[in-house]
Amino acid sequence: MIKKILMSLVWFVVFYFLGCMLVGGVAGAIAGGKDPANASQAGGLAGQKAVEGLLVYIIVGAASLAGAGSFFEVLPGTRKKGK
């Protein structure tokens, strides 16, 4: 039981970082494409603002995926022994 809880926390962190990278990367790429002269700076700022604006959704989504994946034992490390 403790192992399943710890693994769901690990999966939450993984999903959280993936969500932040996805949102920030897409926003940064769009902003960088619109301002090629300052693409790095514009992309970084746009990515930061996008993640800040969607942070609650990213956290809820990561927690939901980690919780459901652990509960239904579909994530690696959350299955009972013998399965």
C-alpha positions as CSV (number, residue, x, y, z in Angstrom):
1,M,0.0,0.0,0.0
2,I,2.8,2.4,0.9
3,K,4.6,1.5,-2.3
4,K,1.5,2.3,-4.4
5,I,1.1,5.7,-2.7
6,L,4.8,6.5,-3.2
7,M,4.6,5.4,-6.8
8,S,1.5,7.5,-7.4
9,L,3.4,10.6,-6.0
10,V,6.3,9.8,-8.4
11,W,3.9,9.6,-11.3
12,F,2.2,12.9,-10.2
13,V,5.6,14.6,-10.4
14,V,6.3,13.0,-13.9
15,F,2.9,14.1,-15.2
16,Y,3.3,17.6,-13.7
17,F,6.6,18.2,-15.3
18,L,5.4,16.8,-18.6
19,G,2.3,19.0,-18.5
20,C,4.4,22.1,-17.8
21,M,6.9,21.3,-20.5
22,L,4.1,20.7,-23.0
23,V,2.2,23.9,-22.2
24,G,5.3,26.0,-22.0
25,G,6.9,24.5,-25.1
26,V,3.8,25.1,-27.2
27,A,3.3,28.6,-26.0
28,G,7.0,29.4,-26.4
29,A,7.2,28.0,-29.9
30,I,4.2,30.0,-31.0
31,A,5.6,33.2,-29.4
32,G,9.1,32.5,-30.8
33,G,7.6,32.1,-34.3
34,K,5.8,35.4,-34.1
35,D,9.0,37.3,-33.1
36,P,12.0,35.6,-34.7
37,A,14.4,38.3,-33.7
38,N,13.8,37.8,-30.0
39,A,12.6,34.2,-30.2
40,S,14.4,32.9,-27.1
41,Q,13.3,35.7,-24.8
42,A,9.7,35.9,-26.2
43,G,9.4,32.1,-26.0
44,G,10.6,31.9,-22.5
45,L,8.3,34.7,-21.3
46,A,5.3,33.3,-23.1
47,G,5.9,29.8,-21.8
48,Q,6.2,31.1,-18.3
49,K,3.0,33.0,-18.5
50,A,1.1,30.1,-20.1
51,V,2.2,27.7,-17.3
52,E,1.3,30.2,-14.6
53,G,-2.1,30.7,-16.1
54,L,-2.9,27.0,-16.5
55,L,-1.1,25.8,-13.3
56,V,-4.3,24.7,-11.5
57,Y,-5.4,22.7,-14.5
58,I,-1.9,21.1,-14.9
59,I,-1.9,20.1,-11.2
60,V,-5.4,18.7,-11.2
61,G,-4.7,16.8,-14.5
62,A,-1.5,15.4,-13.1
63,A,-3.1,14.4,-9.8
64,S,-6.1,12.8,-11.7
65,L,-3.9,10.8,-14.0
66,A,-1.6,9.6,-11.2
67,G,-4.5,8.8,-8.9
68,A,-6.6,7.0,-11.5
69,G,-3.6,5.2,-13.0
70,S,-2.5,4.0,-9.5
71,F,-6.1,3.0,-8.5
72,F,-6.7,0.9,-11.7
73,E,-3.1,-0.4,-11.6
74,V,-2.2,0.6,-15.1
75,L,0.9,2.6,-14.3
76,P,4.2,0.8,-13.8
77,G,5.1,0.3,-10.1
78,T,1.4,0.3,-9.0
79,R,0.5,-3.2,-9.8
80,K,0.1,-5.8,-7.0
81,K,2.6,-8.6,-6.9
82,G,1.7,-11.5,-9.1
83,K,0.0,-9.5,-11.8
